[in-house]
Amino acid sequence: MRTPELIELLAADTRSVSPAAAPRRLALAALAGAGVALALVIVWLQPRPDLARAASGGFFWIKAAYTAALATAGFLATERLGRPGVSARSAALMALAVLALFETMAILQFAPMTDAARLGAIQGVSWTVCSRHIVMVAAPMTLICLLVLRRLAPTRPMAAGFAAGAFSGAVGATVYGLHCPEATFVFVGLWYTLGVLVSGLIGAVLGRFMLRW
Protein backbone atom coordinates (compact mmCIF):
# COMPACT_ATOMS: atom_id res chain seq x y z
CA MET A 1 0.00 0.00 0.00
CA ARG A 2 1.35 3.40 -0.97
CA THR A 3 2.01 6.01 1.73
CA PRO A 4 -0.79 8.43 0.63
CA GLU A 5 -3.31 5.58 0.71
CA LEU A 6 -2.13 4.57 4.18
CA ILE A 7 -2.52 8.13 5.43
CA GLU A 8 -6.04 8.31 4.02
CA LEU A 9 -6.93 5.00 5.68
CA LEU A 10 -5.62 6.16 9.06
CA ALA A 11 -7.43 9.47 8.73
CA ALA A 12 -10.68 7.71 7.93
CA ASP A 13 -10.31 5.61 11.06
CA THR A 14 -9.61 8.60 13.33
CA ARG A 15 -12.27 9.09 15.99
CA SER A 16 -14.04 12.41 15.96
CA VAL A 17 -13.34 14.21 19.22
CA SER A 18 -15.06 17.43 20.22
CA PRO A 19 -12.59 20.25 21.01
CA ALA A 20 -14.36 20.68 24.35
CA ALA A 21 -14.01 17.01 25.28
CA ALA A 22 -10.30 17.09 26.12
CA PRO A 23 -10.27 20.03 28.57
CA ARG A 24 -13.49 18.86 30.23
CA ARG A 25 -12.28 15.31 30.78
CA LEU A 26 -8.82 16.41 31.88
CA ALA A 27 -10.30 18.91 34.34
CA LEU A 28 -12.29 16.07 35.90
CA ALA A 29 -9.13 13.91 35.94
CA ALA A 30 -7.26 16.74 37.67
CA LEU A 31 -9.96 17.05 40.33
CA ALA A 32 -9.92 13.30 40.94
CA GLY A 33 -6.12 13.13 40.93
CA ALA A 34 -5.74 16.12 43.24
CA GLY A 35 -8.29 14.57 45.59
CA VAL A 36 -6.33 11.31 45.75
CA ALA A 37 -3.06 13.23 46.21
CA LEU A 38 -4.60 15.25 49.04
CA ALA A 39 -5.83 12.07 50.72
CA LEU A 40 -2.34 10.56 50.48
CA VAL A 41 -0.75 13.66 51.97
CA ILE A 42 -3.25 13.81 54.83
CA VAL A 43 -3.33 10.10 55.67
CA TRP A 44 0.17 8.95 54.71
CA LEU A 45 2.59 11.89 54.84
CA GLN A 46 0.47 14.19 57.05
CA PRO A 47 0.37 17.99 56.74
CA ARG A 48 3.24 19.92 58.28
CA PRO A 49 2.44 20.80 61.92
CA ASP A 50 3.10 24.50 61.37
CA LEU A 51 0.92 24.72 58.25
CA ALA A 52 -1.13 27.68 59.46
CA ARG A 53 1.99 29.70 60.26
CA ALA A 54 3.69 28.67 57.00
CA ALA A 55 0.62 29.71 55.00
CA SER A 56 1.00 33.23 56.38
CA GLY A 57 4.47 33.49 54.84
CA GLY A 58 5.30 34.49 51.30
CA PHE A 59 7.42 31.54 50.15
CA PHE A 60 4.69 28.98 50.87
CA TRP A 61 2.61 30.67 48.17
CA ILE A 62 5.56 31.25 45.84
CA LYS A 63 6.25 27.52 45.93
CA ALA A 64 2.58 26.76 45.27
CA ALA A 65 2.45 29.31 42.44
CA TYR A 66 5.48 27.69 40.77
CA THR A 67 4.04 24.20 40.76
CA ALA A 68 0.55 25.46 39.90
CA ALA A 69 2.00 27.32 36.88
CA LEU A 70 3.73 24.13 35.75
CA ALA A 71 0.44 22.27 36.23
CA THR A 72 -1.35 24.85 34.05
CA ALA A 73 1.20 24.39 31.29
CA GLY A 74 0.93 20.61 31.68
CA PHE A 75 -2.85 20.76 31.43
CA LEU A 76 -2.68 22.83 28.25
CA ALA A 77 -0.07 20.53 26.70
CA THR A 78 -2.00 17.38 27.60
CA GLU A 79 -5.33 18.55 26.22
CA ARG A 80 -3.69 19.71 22.99
CA LEU A 81 -1.76 16.47 22.53
CA GLY A 82 -5.01 14.60 23.10
CA ARG A 83 -6.28 15.96 19.78
CA PRO A 84 -4.68 15.10 16.43
CA GLY A 85 -3.04 17.91 14.54
CA VAL A 86 -3.06 20.38 17.44
CA SER A 87 0.27 21.95 18.45
CA ALA A 88 1.39 22.02 22.08
CA ARG A 89 4.20 24.49 21.36
CA SER A 90 2.65 27.38 23.29
CA ALA A 91 2.17 25.18 26.37
CA ALA A 92 5.78 23.96 26.12
CA LEU A 93 7.04 27.54 25.87
CA MET A 94 4.97 28.47 28.91
CA ALA A 95 6.48 25.61 30.92
CA LEU A 96 10.01 26.59 29.83
CA ALA A 97 9.38 30.22 30.79
CA VAL A 98 8.13 29.20 34.26
CA LEU A 99 11.13 26.90 34.72
CA ALA A 100 13.58 29.56 33.54
CA LEU A 101 12.17 32.19 35.89
CA PHE A 102 12.17 29.97 38.96
CA GLU A 103 15.60 28.44 38.24
CA THR A 104 17.01 31.95 37.75
CA MET A 105 15.75 32.84 41.22
CA ALA A 106 17.36 29.65 42.54
CA ILE A 107 20.71 30.55 40.95
CA LEU A 108 20.55 34.10 42.34
CA GLN A 109 19.86 32.69 45.80
CA PHE A 110 22.55 30.03 45.52
CA ALA A 111 25.41 32.14 44.12
CA PRO A 112 26.24 34.30 47.17
CA MET A 113 25.97 31.45 49.69
CA THR A 114 28.91 29.92 51.51
CA ASP A 115 29.72 26.28 50.80
CA ALA A 116 27.99 25.12 53.99
CA ALA A 117 24.91 27.17 53.25
CA ARG A 118 24.82 25.83 49.69
CA LEU A 119 24.85 22.25 50.94
CA GLY A 120 22.08 23.06 53.41
CA ALA A 121 19.99 24.72 50.71
CA ILE A 122 20.37 21.73 48.39
CA GLN A 123 19.69 19.06 51.00
CA GLY A 124 17.21 20.82 53.27
CA VAL A 125 15.76 18.21 55.63
CA SER A 126 14.06 16.02 53.05
CA TRP A 127 16.17 15.81 49.89
CA THR A 128 16.33 12.01 50.04
CA VAL A 129 12.54 11.61 49.86
CA CYS A 130 11.11 14.78 48.28
CA SER A 131 11.15 13.85 44.60
CA ARG A 132 10.11 10.26 45.32
CA HIS A 133 7.15 11.39 47.41
CA ILE A 134 6.01 13.78 44.66
CA VAL A 135 6.12 10.95 42.10
CA MET A 136 4.19 8.62 44.40
CA VAL A 137 1.56 11.22 45.27
CA ALA A 138 1.15 12.02 41.57
CA ALA A 139 1.06 8.40 40.36
CA PRO A 140 -2.74 7.87 40.66
CA MET A 141 -3.42 11.05 38.69
CA THR A 142 -0.92 10.03 36.01
CA LEU A 143 -2.83 6.79 35.49
CA ILE A 144 -6.18 8.63 35.45
CA CYS A 145 -4.92 11.12 32.85
CA LEU A 146 -3.58 8.35 30.64
CA LEU A 147 -6.92 6.57 30.80
CA VAL A 148 -8.62 9.83 29.80
CA LEU A 149 -6.20 10.25 26.88
CA ARG A 150 -7.08 6.76 25.67
CA ARG A 151 -10.62 8.03 25.11
CA LEU A 152 -9.34 10.97 23.06
CA ALA A 153 -7.17 10.77 19.95
CA PRO A 154 -3.47 11.32 20.76
CA THR A 155 -1.21 10.77 17.75
CA ARG A 156 2.07 11.18 19.67
CA PRO A 157 1.82 8.64 22.51
CA MET A 158 5.10 9.39 24.28
CA ALA A 159 4.72 13.17 24.07
CA ALA A 160 1.14 12.97 25.31
CA GLY A 161 2.20 10.59 28.08
CA PHE A 162 5.00 12.92 29.15
CA ALA A 163 2.63 15.88 29.25
CA ALA A 164 0.10 13.90 31.30
CA GLY A 165 2.79 12.73 33.72
CA ALA A 166 4.30 16.20 34.13
CA PHE A 167 0.82 17.68 34.60
CA SER A 168 0.12 15.11 37.31
CA GLY A 169 3.54 15.61 38.88
CA ALA A 170 2.99 19.37 39.11
CA VAL A 171 -0.44 18.91 40.70
CA GLY A 172 1.06 16.35 43.07
CA ALA A 173 3.90 18.73 43.93
CA THR A 174 1.41 21.49 44.71
CA VAL A 175 -0.47 19.24 47.11
CA TYR A 176 2.80 17.89 48.53
CA GLY A 177 3.63 21.44 49.58
CA LEU A 178 1.11 21.02 52.40
CA HIS A 179 3.51 18.50 53.95
CA CYS A 180 6.92 19.78 52.88
CA PRO A 181 8.72 22.25 55.18
CA GLU A 182 11.36 23.33 52.65
CA ALA A 183 11.47 27.04 51.92
CA THR A 184 14.25 27.90 49.46
CA PHE A 185 14.26 28.48 45.72
CA VAL A 186 17.29 26.19 45.51
CA PHE A 187 15.60 23.17 47.08
CA VAL A 188 12.28 23.58 45.30
CA GLY A 189 13.93 24.37 41.97
CA LEU A 190 15.95 21.17 42.21
CA TRP A 191 13.92 18.47 43.94
CA TYR A 192 10.36 19.57 43.13
CA THR A 193 11.32 20.03 39.50
CA LEU A 194 12.97 16.61 39.46
CA GLY A 195 9.80 15.03 40.84
CA VAL A 196 7.72 16.65 38.09
CA LEU A 197 10.15 15.56 35.37
CA VAL A 198 10.34 11.98 36.64
CA SER A 199 6.54 11.85 36.67
CA GLY A 200 6.66 13.06 33.07
CA LEU A 201 9.15 10.36 32.09
CA ILE A 202 7.00 7.69 33.71
CA GLY A 203 4.02 9.03 31.80
CA ALA A 204 6.01 8.93 28.55
CA VAL A 205 6.99 5.28 29.07
CA LEU A 206 3.44 4.26 29.99
CA GLY A 207 2.00 6.38 27.18
CA ARG A 208 4.10 4.56 24.62
CA PHE A 209 2.05 1.43 25.32
CA MET A 210 -1.24 2.69 26.74
CA LEU A 211 -1.84 5.33 24.07
CA ARG A 212 -0.81 3.30 21.05
CA TRP A 213 -3.53 3.01 18.43
TORRO-147927 format. One line per 3 residues: number of its first residue (from 1); their letters; for each residue x, y, z of C-alpha. Coordinates in nm, 3 decimals, always signed. Example, Ala and Ser with C-alpha at 12.3 -4.5 7.8 and 13.67 -1.06 7.14 Angstrom:
# TORRO-147927
1	as	+1.230,-0.450,+0.780 ~ +1.367,-0.106,+0.714
//
This chain:
# TORRO-147927
1	mrt	+0.000,+0.000,+0.000 ~ +0.135,+0.340,-0.097 ~ +0.201,+0.601,+0.173
4	pel	-0.079,+0.843,+0.063 ~ -0.331,+0.558,+0.071 ~ -0.213,+0.457,+0.418
7	iel	-0.252,+0.813,+0.543 ~ -0.604,+0.831,+0.402 ~ -0.693,+0.500,+0.568
10	laa	-0.562,+0.616,+0.906 ~ -0.743,+0.947,+0.873 ~ -1.068,+0.771,+0.793
13	dtr	-1.031,+0.561,+1.106 ~ -0.961,+0.860,+1.333 ~ -1.227,+0.909,+1.599
16	svs	-1.404,+1.241,+1.596 ~ -1.334,+1.421,+1.922 ~ -1.506,+1.743,+2.022
19	paa	-1.259,+2.025,+2.101 ~ -1.436,+2.068,+2.435 ~ -1.401,+1.701,+2.528
22	apr	-1.030,+1.709,+2.612 ~ -1.027,+2.003,+2.857 ~ -1.349,+1.886,+3.023
25	rla	-1.228,+1.531,+3.078 ~ -0.882,+1.641,+3.188 ~ -1.030,+1.891,+3.434
28	laa	-1.229,+1.607,+3.590 ~ -0.913,+1.391,+3.594 ~ -0.726,+1.674,+3.767
31	lag	-0.996,+1.705,+4.033 ~ -0.992,+1.330,+4.094 ~ -0.612,+1.313,+4.093
34	agv	-0.574,+1.612,+4.324 ~ -0.829,+1.457,+4.559 ~ -0.633,+1.131,+4.575
37	ala	-0.306,+1.323,+4.621 ~ -0.460,+1.525,+4.904 ~ -0.583,+1.207,+5.072
40	lvi	-0.234,+1.056,+5.048 ~ -0.075,+1.366,+5.197 ~ -0.325,+1.381,+5.483
43	vwl	-0.333,+1.010,+5.567 ~ +0.017,+0.895,+5.471 ~ +0.259,+1.189,+5.484
46	qpr	+0.047,+1.419,+5.705 ~ +0.037,+1.799,+5.674 ~ +0.324,+1.992,+5.828
49	pdl	+0.244,+2.080,+6.192 ~ +0.310,+2.450,+6.137 ~ +0.092,+2.472,+5.825
52	ara	-0.113,+2.768,+5.946 ~ +0.199,+2.970,+6.026 ~ +0.369,+2.867,+5.700
55	asg	+0.062,+2.971,+5.500 ~ +0.100,+3.323,+5.638 ~ +0.447,+3.349,+5.484
58	gff	+0.530,+3.449,+5.130 ~ +0.742,+3.154,+5.015 ~ +0.469,+2.898,+5.087
61	wik	+0.261,+3.067,+4.817 ~ +0.556,+3.125,+4.584 ~ +0.625,+2.752,+4.593
64	aay	+0.258,+2.676,+4.527 ~ +0.245,+2.931,+4.244 ~ +0.548,+2.769,+4.077
67	taa	+0.404,+2.420,+4.076 ~ +0.055,+2.546,+3.990 ~ +0.200,+2.732,+3.688
70	lat	+0.373,+2.413,+3.575 ~ +0.044,+2.227,+3.623 ~ -0.135,+2.485,+3.405
73	agf	+0.120,+2.439,+3.129 ~ +0.093,+2.061,+3.168 ~ -0.285,+2.076,+3.143
76	lat	-0.268,+2.283,+2.825 ~ -0.007,+2.053,+2.670 ~ -0.200,+1.738,+2.760
79	erl	-0.533,+1.855,+2.622 ~ -0.369,+1.971,+2.299 ~ -0.176,+1.647,+2.253
82	grp	-0.501,+1.460,+2.310 ~ -0.628,+1.596,+1.978 ~ -0.468,+1.510,+1.643
85	gvs	-0.304,+1.791,+1.454 ~ -0.306,+2.038,+1.744 ~ +0.027,+2.195,+1.845
88	ars	+0.139,+2.202,+2.208 ~ +0.420,+2.449,+2.136 ~ +0.265,+2.738,+2.329
91	aal	+0.217,+2.518,+2.637 ~ +0.578,+2.396,+2.612 ~ +0.704,+2.754,+2.587
94	mal	+0.497,+2.847,+2.891 ~ +0.648,+2.561,+3.092 ~ +1.001,+2.659,+2.983
97	avl	+0.938,+3.022,+3.079 ~ +0.813,+2.920,+3.426 ~ +1.113,+2.690,+3.472
100	alf	+1.358,+2.956,+3.354 ~ +1.217,+3.219,+3.589 ~ +1.217,+2.997,+3.896
103	etm	+1.560,+2.844,+3.824 ~ +1.701,+3.195,+3.775 ~ +1.575,+3.284,+4.122
106	ail	+1.736,+2.965,+4.254 ~ +2.071,+3.055,+4.095 ~ +2.055,+3.410,+4.234
109	qfa	+1.986,+3.269,+4.580 ~ +2.255,+3.003,+4.552 ~ +2.541,+3.214,+4.412
112	pmt	+2.624,+3.430,+4.717 ~ +2.597,+3.145,+4.969 ~ +2.891,+2.992,+5.151
115	daa	+2.972,+2.628,+5.080 ~ +2.799,+2.512,+5.399 ~ +2.491,+2.717,+5.325
118	rlg	+2.482,+2.583,+4.969 ~ +2.485,+2.225,+5.094 ~ +2.208,+2.306,+5.341
121	aiq	+1.999,+2.472,+5.071 ~ +2.037,+2.173,+4.839 ~ +1.969,+1.906,+5.100
124	gvs	+1.721,+2.082,+5.327 ~ +1.576,+1.821,+5.563 ~ +1.406,+1.602,+5.305
127	wtv	+1.617,+1.581,+4.989 ~ +1.633,+1.201,+5.004 ~ +1.254,+1.161,+4.986
130	csr	+1.111,+1.478,+4.828 ~ +1.115,+1.385,+4.460 ~ +1.011,+1.026,+4.532
133	hiv	+0.715,+1.139,+4.741 ~ +0.601,+1.378,+4.466 ~ +0.612,+1.095,+4.210
136	mva	+0.419,+0.862,+4.440 ~ +0.156,+1.122,+4.527 ~ +0.115,+1.202,+4.157
139	apm	+0.106,+0.840,+4.036 ~ -0.274,+0.787,+4.066 ~ -0.342,+1.105,+3.869
142	tli	-0.092,+1.003,+3.601 ~ -0.283,+0.679,+3.549 ~ -0.618,+0.863,+3.545
145	cll	-0.492,+1.112,+3.285 ~ -0.358,+0.835,+3.064 ~ -0.692,+0.657,+3.080
148	vlr	-0.862,+0.983,+2.980 ~ -0.620,+1.025,+2.688 ~ -0.708,+0.676,+2.567
151	rla	-1.062,+0.803,+2.511 ~ -0.934,+1.097,+2.306 ~ -0.717,+1.077,+1.995
154	ptr	-0.347,+1.132,+2.076 ~ -0.121,+1.077,+1.775 ~ +0.207,+1.118,+1.967
157	pma	+0.182,+0.864,+2.251 ~ +0.510,+0.939,+2.428 ~ +0.472,+1.317,+2.407
160	agf	+0.114,+1.297,+2.531 ~ +0.220,+1.059,+2.808 ~ +0.500,+1.292,+2.915
163	aag	+0.263,+1.588,+2.925 ~ +0.010,+1.390,+3.130 ~ +0.279,+1.273,+3.372
166	afs	+0.430,+1.620,+3.413 ~ +0.082,+1.768,+3.460 ~ +0.012,+1.511,+3.731
169	gav	+0.354,+1.561,+3.888 ~ +0.299,+1.937,+3.911 ~ -0.044,+1.891,+4.070
172	gat	+0.106,+1.635,+4.307 ~ +0.390,+1.873,+4.393 ~ +0.141,+2.149,+4.471
175	vyg	-0.047,+1.924,+4.711 ~ +0.280,+1.789,+4.853 ~ +0.363,+2.144,+4.958
178	lhc	+0.111,+2.102,+5.240 ~ +0.351,+1.850,+5.395 ~ +0.692,+1.978,+5.288
181	pea	+0.872,+2.225,+5.518 ~ +1.136,+2.333,+5.265 ~ +1.147,+2.704,+5.192
184	tfv	+1.425,+2.790,+4.946 ~ +1.426,+2.848,+4.572 ~ +1.729,+2.619,+4.551
187	fvg	+1.560,+2.317,+4.708 ~ +1.228,+2.358,+4.530 ~ +1.393,+2.437,+4.197
190	lwy	+1.595,+2.117,+4.221 ~ +1.392,+1.847,+4.394 ~ +1.036,+1.957,+4.313
193	tlg	+1.132,+2.003,+3.950 ~ +1.297,+1.661,+3.946 ~ +0.980,+1.503,+4.084
196	vlv	+0.772,+1.665,+3.809 ~ +1.015,+1.556,+3.537 ~ +1.034,+1.198,+3.664
199	sgl	+0.654,+1.185,+3.667 ~ +0.666,+1.306,+3.307 ~ +0.915,+1.036,+3.209
202	iga	+0.700,+0.769,+3.371 ~ +0.402,+0.903,+3.180 ~ +0.601,+0.893,+2.855
205	vlg	+0.699,+0.528,+2.907 ~ +0.344,+0.426,+2.999 ~ +0.200,+0.638,+2.718
208	rfm	+0.410,+0.456,+2.462 ~ +0.205,+0.143,+2.532 ~ -0.124,+0.269,+2.674
211	lrw	-0.184,+0.533,+2.407 ~ -0.081,+0.330,+2.105 ~ -0.353,+0.301,+1.843
//
